[in-house]
Amino acid sequence: MQHVRILRRQVVSTVVAAILMGACWAGVAFGFEESPELKALVDAVKLPPVEKRLPKEPLVLTPLESVGTYGGTWRTATFGGGDSEIERSIGYTRLVRWNPEWTEVIPDIAKSVEVNADATEYTFTLREGTRWSDGEPFTADDLVWWNENVLRNTKITPAAPDWLTAGGETVKIEKLADDKVVFKFAAPNGLFLMNMATVRGSDILAAAPAHYLKQFHKDFNPDGVDALVKAAGATDWVQLFNNKIGFPGRWRDLGRPTLDAWVLTAPYNGTTQVVGERNPYYAKVDTAGNQLPYFDRITIDVMQDTQAIILKAISGEIDMQNRFIETTDARTVIVQNQEKGGYGLFIARPAWSNALLITLNQTHKNPALRAVFSNKDFR
């Protein structure tokens, strides 16, 4: 499967600045700055100052080339239906994440993580003062609530995902402090952090804003949830709740608080444009102390096929895009129309570990080959 990455020349400096590589805090000393849009809201007393909106120790990201500038819209596109472009482009926020080289899992929303010797306990220290996009605090209580009332609720989660189970038991989260939790497994789970850094990790945070989701949970809103079910056209409260936390349902929900860089202002409905605007409480800054993101907003046009996305790129309506292109002819069109569309192509590291897999038949009919193929040292 061939991936084509499109980058318009007019937005190169901003996009490159937004492809953030490193993360640190020690030795960084600066006052915080914010976008003119948010500064205007602060001046109008409609938003707290940036220092009050950021964590005590925000995540500092080092730009690939230089610090960026505020403003503009990132225009991209996706398919209708079950496509995960939205999740991959603006939904990659979790407790930990992969570094761009795919060599190490590093802290993201969490400040740090400690693992015990047998990989049965993972202790996360959160960034004190982190807030959801609506200004409400993100604390250990959110994660404990998710564990007890979402993951362990068999109506909502009939069977816990494999990566959240070990020794036949579902992970248990305990609060150690407002900014510290421990994930406890009944047996070693050495791949837990690697899984947490994938798209799976966003499922936790999507289901964690307890102050918002309680209204859709029968145990916390027994008298009012039925009216919400009826208004949403859901079958019951369980379907309504899962729509709020699952993909792609959560991208249809304008009211759901997030920790991502942009907050939905026009939802995903499978056919029209998705719009996200800057999260004023985003917990990350660059090395100059500028609260991220740089772009004011992102627009994602929902198209029905690859050809439609290609035509948008050629007509200059795509700023940056990472998509697979199914046919050689389509890839040729993309390459040949770079000057006309005002874009260039760039190479991105693939998200999969291997593009080719060779599996030897360990039950081969030839006994000699069967013996060789069954030898682990040979394989």
C-alpha positions in Angstrom: 0.0 0.0 0.0 1.6 3.2 -1.1 1.3 6.4 0.9 1.5 9.8 -0.6 2.2 12.9 1.5 1.3 16.3 0.2 2.7 19.5 1.5 1.7 22.9 0.0 4.8 25.2 -0.4 2.9 28.2 1.1 2.6 26.5 4.4 5.9 24.8 4.7 7.4 27.0 7.4 4.3 26.7 9.7 3.8 22.9 9.1 7.5 22.1 9.6 7.4 24.1 12.8 4.4 22.1 13.9 6.0 18.7 13.3 7.4 18.7 16.8 10.2 16.4 17.7 11.5 16.6 21.2 10.1 17.1 24.7 11.8 18.6 27.7 11.4 21.0 30.6 14.7 21.3 32.5 16.6 24.4 31.8 13.8 26.1 29.9 12.9 29.5 31.3 10.4 31.8 29.7 7.1 33.7 30.0 4.2 32.2 28.1 2.7 33.6 25.0 -0.6 32.8 23.2 -2.3 33.3 19.9 -3.9 36.7 19.1 -7.3 35.1 19.0 -7.0 33.9 22.6 -5.3 37.1 23.8 -8.4 39.0 22.6 -10.6 36.7 24.6 -8.4 37.3 27.7 -8.5 41.1 27.2 -12.3 40.8 27.0 -12.3 38.8 30.3 -13.9 35.8 28.5 -10.9 33.6 29.1 -8.3 33.3 31.9 -4.7 34.4 31.2 -2.5 31.8 29.4 -0.6 31.1 32.7 -3.8 30.0 34.3 -4.7 27.7 31.4 -1.5 25.8 31.2 -0.2 23.1 33.5 2.4 24.0 36.1 4.9 22.3 33.9 3.5 22.1 30.3 5.1 19.7 27.8 7.8 21.6 25.9 8.1 20.5 22.3 11.1 21.4 20.2 10.3 22.4 16.6 12.0 20.5 13.9 13.5 23.6 12.3 12.3 26.8 14.0 9.5 28.2 16.2 6.3 28.8 14.2 3.9 31.7 13.9 0.2 31.8 14.9 -2.6 31.8 12.4 -4.1 30.1 9.4 -6.1 27.0 8.7 -4.8 23.5 8.0 -6.8 22.1 5.2 -6.9 18.4 4.7 -9.4 15.7 3.7 -10.6 12.2 4.6 -12.9 9.5 3.4 -16.5 9.1 4.5 -17.5 6.1 6.5 -15.1 4.4 8.9 -11.9 6.2 8.0 -9.6 7.0 10.9 -8.0 10.1 9.3 -9.5 12.4 12.0 -8.2 10.3 14.8 -4.7 10.1 13.3 -4.4 13.8 12.4 -5.9 15.6 15.4 -6.6 12.9 17.9 -3.1 11.7 18.9 -3.2 12.7 22.6 -2.6 10.2 25.3 -0.7 9.7 28.5 2.4 8.5 26.6 3.3 8.6 22.9 5.9 7.3 20.4 8.7 9.6 19.5 8.9 10.5 15.8 11.7 7.9 15.2 9.4 5.1 16.6 12.3 4.0 18.9 10.9 5.0 22.3 7.7 5.6 24.2 7.9 9.1 25.9 5.6 11.1 28.1 2.7 13.1 26.6 -0.1 14.4 28.8 1.5 12.5 31.7 4.6 14.1 33.1 6.4 10.8 33.7 5.8 7.0 34.1 7.6 4.5 36.3 7.4 0.8 35.8 8.1 -1.8 38.5 10.5 -4.7 37.9 8.0 -7.3 36.7 5.8 -4.9 34.6 2.7 -5.3 36.7 2.5 -1.7 37.9 2.7 1.5 35.9 2.7 4.7 37.9 1.8 7.8 36.0 2.5 11.3 37.3 0.2 13.8 35.6 1.0 17.4 34.8 -0.4 19.4 37.6 -2.9 22.0 36.4 -3.8 20.2 33.1 -7.3 21.1 32.0 -9.9 19.7 29.6 -10.9 22.0 26.7 -13.8 23.4 28.7 -11.5 24.5 31.5 -12.3 21.7 34.0 -9.3 20.0 35.7 -7.9 16.7 34.3 -6.8 14.7 37.4 -6.4 11.2 38.6 -10.1 11.1 39.4 -10.9 11.0 35.7 -8.8 7.9 35.1 -10.2 6.1 38.2 -13.7 7.0 37.2 -13.1 5.6 33.7 -11.6 2.4 35.1 -14.5 1.8 37.6 -17.4 3.0 35.6 -16.5 2.4 31.9 -13.9 -0.3 31.5 -15.2 -2.4 34.4 -18.9 -1.8 33.6 -19.9 -4.9 31.7 -22.9 -3.2 30.1 -20.6 -0.6 28.5 -17.5 -2.9 28.1 -18.7 -6.6 27.9 -15.1 -7.7 27.6 -12.0 -5.6 28.4 -9.5 -5.3 25.5 -6.6 -7.8 25.7 -4.0 -5.0 26.2 -5.8 -3.9 29.4 -5.9 -7.4 30.8 -3.2 -9.7 32.3 -3.5 -12.9 34.3 -7.1 -13.2 33.3 -8.0 -9.9 35.1 -8.8 -6.4 34.0 -6.3 -3.6 34.9 -7.1 -1.8 38.2 -6.3 1.9 38.6 -5.7 3.4 42.0 -5.3 7.0 42.9 -2.1 7.9 44.8 -2.6 11.7 44.6 -4.6 14.2 42.5 -1.8 14.0 40.0 -0.7 10.4 40.3 -2.3 7.0 39.5 -1.0 3.5 39.3 -2.3 0.9 36.7 -2.1 -2.5 38.4 -2.1 -5.8 36.5 -2.5 -9.3 38.0 0.4 -10.5 35.8 3.2 -8.9 33.8 2.1 -6.8 30.9 5.3 -5.7 29.2 3.7 -4.3 26.1 1.3 -2.0 28.0 3.1 1.3 27.3 3.6 0.5 23.6 -0.1 -0.2 23.3 -0.9 3.0 25.3 1.1 5.0 22.8 -1.0 3.8 19.8 -4.5 4.8 18.9 -5.7 2.6 21.7 -4.5 5.1 24.3 -6.8 7.8 23.0 -9.7 5.5 23.8 -8.9 6.0 27.5 -8.9 9.8 27.4 -11.9 9.9 25.2 -13.8 8.1 27.9 -12.2 9.9 30.9 -13.9 13.4 31.2 -16.1 12.3 34.1 -17.7 15.7 34.6 -19.2 15.5 31.1 -19.9 11.8 30.7 -21.7 11.3 34.0 -24.9 12.8 32.5 -25.0 9.9 29.9 -24.4 7.2 32.5 -27.4 5.6 34.2 -25.6 5.2 37.5 -25.0 8.9 37.8 -28.1 10.4 36.1 -30.8 7.8 36.7 -33.7 10.4 36.4 -32.4 12.3 33.3 -30.6 9.9 31.1 -33.7 8.5 29.4 -34.6 12.0 28.0 -31.0 12.2 26.6 -31.4 8.8 25.0 -34.7 9.8 23.4 -33.3 13.2 22.1 -30.3 11.4 20.5 -32.4 8.7 18.9 -30.3 6.0 20.7 -31.6 2.5 21.6 -30.7 2.9 25.3 -28.3 4.7 27.6 -25.5 2.2 26.8 -25.6 2.9 23.1 -25.7 6.6 23.8 -22.7 6.4 26.1 -20.6 4.3 23.7 -21.4 6.8 21.0 -19.9 9.5 23.1 -16.6 7.6 23.7 -16.1 5.4 20.6 -14.9 6.0 17.1 -16.3 7.5 15.0 -19.1 8.5 17.3 -17.1 10.8 19.5 -16.1 12.9 16.5 -19.9 13.6 16.0 -20.2 15.0 19.5 -19.7 18.8 19.7 -19.9 19.0 23.5 -17.3 16.4 24.5 -14.3 18.0 26.2 -10.9 17.0 24.9 -7.2 17.2 25.6 -6.4 17.5 21.9 -5.0 20.6 20.1 -8.3 21.4 18.4 -11.9 21.3 19.6 -14.7 20.3 17.2 -16.9 23.2 16.0 -18.4 21.3 13.1 -18.8 17.6 13.7 -18.1 14.5 11.6 -21.2 13.2 9.9 -19.7 11.1 7.1 -20.4 13.6 4.3 -19.5 17.2 5.0 -16.6 19.2 6.4 -15.2 18.7 9.9 -13.9 21.8 11.6 -11.8 22.1 14.7 -10.7 25.3 16.4 -7.8 25.8 18.8 -8.1 24.3 22.3 -7.4 27.3 24.7 -6.3 24.9 27.4 -3.9 22.8 25.3 -1.1 21.6 27.6 1.9 22.0 25.3 4.2 24.9 24.4 7.2 25.4 22.1 10.7 26.3 23.2 9.9 30.0 23.1 6.9 29.5 25.5 4.2 29.9 22.8 1.2 27.8 23.7 0.4 25.4 20.9 -1.1 24.7 18.4 0.0 27.4 15.8 -2.9 26.9 13.5 -6.1 28.7 14.4 -8.2 25.8 13.0 -8.2 22.7 10.9 -10.7 21.7 8.3 -11.2 18.2 7.1 -13.3 17.8 3.9 -15.1 14.4 3.9 -14.8 12.9 0.4 -16.1 9.7 -1.0 -12.9 8.4 -2.8 -9.2 8.9 -3.4 -9.8 10.6 -6.7 -11.8 13.4 -5.1 -8.9 14.1 -2.7 -6.4 14.1 -5.5 -8.5 16.7 -7.4 -8.6 18.9 -4.3 -4.8 18.7 -4.0 -4.3 19.6 -7.7 -6.6 22.6 -7.3 -4.6 23.8 -4.3 -7.2 23.0 -1.6 -5.0 20.6 0.5 -2.2 22.0 2.7 -0.9 18.8 4.2 -2.1 15.2 3.6 -0.9 11.7 4.4 -3.0 9.2 2.5 -2.7 5.9 0.8 -3.2 5.9 -3.0 -4.5 2.6 -4.4 -3.3 2.7 -8.0 -0.1 3.5 -9.9 -2.1 5.8 -12.3 -3.3 7.9 -9.3 0.2 8.2 -7.9 1.4 9.3 -11.3 -1.2 12.1 -11.4 -0.1 13.3 -8.0 3.5 13.4 -9.0 2.9 15.1 -12.4 0.7 17.9 -11.0 2.9 19.2 -8.2 3.7 22.5 -9.9 0.0 23.1 -10.9 -1.2 22.4 -7.4 1.6 24.3 -5.7 2.6 21.3 -3.5 5.5 19.1 -2.9 5.8 15.4 -1.7 7.6 14.3 1.4 8.6 11.0 2.9 7.1 10.0 6.3 8.1 7.1 8.5 5.4 4.4 8.2 3.4 3.6 11.3 3.7 -0.2 10.9 6.8 -2.0 12.0 7.1 -4.2 8.9 5.9 -3.9 5.4 6.8 -7.5 4.6 6.3 -10.6 6.6 7.8 -14.0 5.8 6.3 -17.0 7.7 7.9 -20.4 7.3 5.7 -23.5 7.2 6.6 -25.4 10.3 4.4 -28.3 9.3 6.0 -28.8 5.9 5.4 -32.3 4.4 9.2 -32.7 3.9 10.4 -33.9 7.3 13.9 -32.4 6.8 12.4 -28.9 6.0 9.9 -29.3 8.8 12.8 -29.8 11.2 14.8 -26.8 9.9 11.7 -24.5 9.8 10.8 -25.5 13.3 14.2 -24.5 14.6 13.9 -21.1 16.2 17.6 -20.2 15.6 17.1 -20.9 11.9 14.1 -18.6 11.7 
